[in-house]
Amino acid sequence: MSDESLNQDWARAYQQVAEGKMEEAAETLGSIVERDPTAGEGWINLATAERALGRDHLAAEHYEKGIALLEKMAPEDKGLLASALHALAGTYEELELTGKAIAAYRASAKNDPRAPTPFASLATLLARAGLLEEAEKVATQYCLAAVSILAEKTNIGFVRRFQKALGQASTIDGNLLLVATREAYARGFEQTAKKLPTTARYEVEPQRRDEAGELVPVLANPNRPWSRVRFDAVDPDSGGRWMIQETPTYGFPGNSPAAADGLFSVPYKVEVPFPVLIATRTAWDYFYVRLRFEQGLKPTTIERAEALIGPWYLRGFEGEFGEKDQNRGYFHFLAEPFAIGDYGLRYEVDLGLSQLDAVPALFDVLAKLHESDPIAVCVIGDGALPP
């Protein structure tokens, strides 16, 4: 294929990206790298298109190829390399590969020390992973790098507030944070419920009729008995359905101002045989549980986790942690387990209007899992597993 044809394809790809036609752009860029596998910029642009399409695993693989080619070329201007490394780090972060993301952010900063942005991203990730002292040091590096760049100077005040929040983090009481989180969700639920029709029913499980005409639960995954779900609200007259809160509901204890100013994980005192971190952004309706295993993630680990966490979910689904006198407080949803690289596992559960005793019951389950599959660390909420 001629150079002219390649140039035409490049022009077409740029035009497709400009028009937001990322699927077409990915096809064009895929054709380019197929014909010229040494085109580092082609792999990087392909990865960017794939990332925009949500294909993070492919994007990471292709960023890696493009970066390796650029490094082999050893260009004097390392701006593109630094930018690609930053994008790769963000992709790793989406895949929750904390260690790889940290390394890529550091490599990005090393290749372009004048650019403060990688330091800001790295400091935030370190804080999410509970590495607060290291996050503070990197935030200082950001401020030093930003001093000479006019566009970045305006962000220094924000970073200073971030550093102050890190200093206050040790005062946060994880139990009070959970209380505030649950209360914030319950409060939002009640406020929204007042606006719905008086005929609305809450925390309803959808059902269908089987071949015999009997009502049976609708399972999100028929092969997973604990994939039963509940709608926040249903109007039996109109058939309307509502999700009370479409975005996570965060709550912060009044004596923990740092929780509102940062995004980081802090030690949580709980009687289990492994360390636990709780993120300052933890939502009762989007309750994340991340586990890192000392011996890595094995197929049998996932099976045992499912066998323990699934029944705990069903207990909550049936209202064991609810307000029985008011017939409310059911779990609503348990996501499929998400593998984090070859070492971790993530669960997401909507705790609905259940009471706080749902969380100690979860820790009892995790302690049992720890007996067969030692847990290195557990992170609750919107945090990240430490590397």
Summary of the structure (lengths in Angstrom):
residues: 387
radius of gyration: 24.1
end to end distance: 45.1
largest distance: 76.7
contacts: 1260
relative contact order: 0.10
helix: 51%
strand: 14%
